[in-house]
Amino acid sequence: MGISNYSFMEKWFVFSWDALFAICLTAVGIYITVIVMTRICGKRSFSKMSSFDFAMTVAVGSILATTILSKTVSLADGIVGIVVVYLLQMGAALARRNDTVKDLMDNKPLLLMDGETILEENLRKGRVAKSDLRAKLREANVTELSEVKAVIFETTGDISVLHKQHGRPIEDFMLEDVMRS
């Protein structure tokens, strides 16, 4: 190991009260910004209803961490970044009210099981392994495939299991946007 590598590694263990104070102050400032923006923009900001909502959560986390720990990103830069990401997410939420935009932005839920029948082609389309399907069925307390009315791979990546109950049909509303094949 050369001398230059040693001095680089030595910096990892350097303690500075000024740096500690700056990190604490930045953390408080960016944390307050996230809380204020979440209150203004609503709980949807951290939901996992679509891939855009997931991207929002990841972006906010990344900006938060970078602003707190990076010496090259100022608190003001972080606040602007957080505000812009929240505004983009609000804009996407408003744009998704239009069905054409919604179809472009969102995945459609995918039917994985129709009753007892496992739809192999849809498992492939959704890149869902049979073992994942089995795990979700167990998680939903399914002990026999005959108990299943439908299994849906949601836009969020979650898998929903609809149980048979006394022979009642599933209302059309529940499967309205679900791709069957």
C-alpha distance (Angstrom), angle and dihedral (degrees) to the residues before:
residue distance angle dihedral
M1 . . .
G2 3.80 . .
I3 3.78 126.6 .
S4 3.82 92.1 -106.2
N5 3.84 91.1 56.9
Y6 3.79 90.3 48.7
S7 3.82 93.6 54.1
F8 3.82 90.3 47.0
M9 3.81 91.9 52.7
E10 3.78 91.3 43.7
K11 3.83 89.5 62.6
W12 3.81 90.0 62.7
F13 3.77 90.1 69.4
V14 3.81 99.5 42.3
F15 3.81 113.5 118.8
S16 3.77 122.4 -153.6
W17 3.78 127.4 179.3
D18 3.81 88.9 -153.5
A19 3.81 91.6 55.2
L20 3.81 91.2 46.2
F21 3.81 91.2 50.9
A22 3.82 91.4 47.2
I23 3.82 91.8 50.8
C24 3.81 92.1 48.5
L25 3.80 93.2 46.9
T26 3.81 92.4 46.7
A27 3.82 91.8 46.8
V28 3.80 91.7 52.7
G29 3.82 92.3 46.4
I30 3.80 96.4 47.9
Y31 3.83 91.8 41.7
I32 3.81 90.9 54.1
T33 3.81 89.1 48.1
V34 3.81 91.6 53.7
I35 3.81 91.6 48.6
V36 3.82 92.9 47.8
M37 3.81 93.1 46.9
T38 3.81 91.5 46.9
R39 3.80 90.2 51.5
I40 3.83 90.8 48.5
C41 3.82 96.4 43.3
G42 3.79 98.8 35.2
K43 3.78 138.5 -123.8
R44 3.80 91.1 -63.1
S45 3.80 86.6 80.6
F46 3.80 90.1 79.7
S47 3.78 100.9 29.8
K48 3.76 121.1 114.5
M49 3.76 97.2 -137.4
S50 3.80 96.0 125.4
S51 3.78 142.0 5.3
F52 3.81 88.3 -97.5
D53 3.80 90.7 56.6
F54 3.81 89.4 50.3
A55 3.82 90.5 49.1
M56 3.80 88.7 50.8
T57 3.80 91.8 54.7
V58 3.81 92.4 48.4
A59 3.82 92.4 46.4
V60 3.79 93.4 50.3
G61 3.80 91.1 48.6
S62 3.78 91.7 49.1
I63 3.81 93.7 47.9
L64 3.78 90.7 46.1
A65 3.81 93.7 51.6
T66 3.80 94.5 42.5
T67 3.80 92.8 48.4
I68 3.78 92.8 49.0
L69 3.81 98.4 44.8
S70 3.79 106.7 27.1
K71 3.77 118.8 87.7
T72 3.80 90.3 -159.0
V73 3.84 96.3 58.6
S74 3.78 114.7 71.6
L75 3.79 125.2 -147.3
A76 3.81 88.5 -111.8
D77 3.83 90.3 53.4
G78 3.80 90.2 50.5
I79 3.80 93.1 48.3
V80 3.81 91.2 50.4
G81 3.81 89.9 47.9
I82 3.81 92.6 50.2
V83 3.82 92.7 47.2
V84 3.82 92.0 48.7
V85 3.83 92.7 49.4
Y86 3.82 91.0 49.5
L87 3.81 91.0 48.3
L88 3.82 90.7 49.3
Q89 3.79 90.0 50.6
M90 3.81 91.3 49.4
G91 3.80 89.8 48.6
A92 3.81 91.2 50.3
A93 3.82 90.4 49.0
L94 3.82 90.5 51.8
A95 3.81 92.9 45.0
R96 3.82 90.6 50.6
R97 3.81 89.2 65.2
N98 3.80 84.8 78.9
D99 3.82 108.4 81.3
T100 3.82 94.1 -141.1
V101 3.80 92.1 51.9
K102 3.81 90.7 43.8
D103 3.82 90.3 53.3
L104 3.83 89.9 51.1
M105 3.80 95.1 46.4
D106 3.80 103.9 38.3
N107 3.76 134.9 58.3
K108 3.77 115.9 -127.6
P109 3.79 120.6 -119.0
L110 3.81 111.2 -102.8
L111 3.80 127.1 -143.0
L112 3.80 109.4 -126.9
M113 3.79 98.7 173.2
D114 3.78 129.4 24.3
G115 3.77 103.3 -163.3
E116 3.80 107.8 -50.9
T117 3.81 92.5 -19.8
I118 3.80 116.6 104.1
L119 3.81 108.7 -146.6
E120 3.81 100.2 -139.3
E121 3.82 94.8 -174.5
N122 3.81 91.1 53.8
L123 3.81 90.6 48.7
R124 3.82 87.0 56.3
K125 3.83 92.6 45.8
G126 3.78 91.0 50.8
R127 3.81 92.7 40.7
V128 3.79 89.1 -127.1
A129 3.79 116.9 152.4
K130 3.78 119.6 -138.4
S131 3.79 87.7 -121.2
D132 3.84 89.2 59.1
L133 3.80 89.9 49.1
R134 3.82 90.9 49.8
A135 3.80 90.7 49.2
K136 3.81 91.4 52.3
L137 3.79 91.4 47.9
R138 3.81 90.3 52.3
E139 3.80 90.1 46.1
A140 3.83 88.0 54.3
N141 3.83 89.9 52.3
V142 3.79 94.2 -111.4
T143 3.80 110.4 159.9
E144 3.81 97.8 170.8
L145 3.81 130.2 28.9
S146 3.81 87.3 -130.2
E147 3.84 87.2 72.1
V148 3.81 91.4 64.1
K149 3.79 122.2 96.1
A150 3.82 95.1 173.2
V151 3.79 142.1 -22.1
I152 3.79 117.3 -149.5
F153 3.80 129.8 -166.4
E154 3.81 100.6 -143.4
T155 3.80 126.9 -144.6
T156 3.82 88.6 -108.1
G157 3.80 92.9 58.5
D158 3.79 92.1 -105.0
I159 3.78 120.0 128.3
S160 3.82 117.4 -134.6
V161 3.79 122.0 -158.5
L162 3.80 118.0 -156.7
H163 3.80 112.5 -160.6
K164 3.78 128.4 -146.5
Q165 3.76 110.0 -110.3
H166 3.78 119.8 -172.3
G167 3.80 93.2 -37.4
R168 3.81 92.8 -66.4
P169 3.82 114.4 152.3
I170 3.79 123.7 -121.8
E171 3.79 110.4 -103.7
D172 3.81 112.5 -111.0
F173 3.81 89.6 -122.3
M174 3.82 90.4 66.2
L175 3.83 93.1 57.9
E176 3.81 98.9 31.4
D177 3.82 97.5 116.1
V178 3.82 98.9 27.8
M179 3.81 117.5 120.7
R180 3.77 108.9 -132.2
S181 3.81 98.5 -168.9
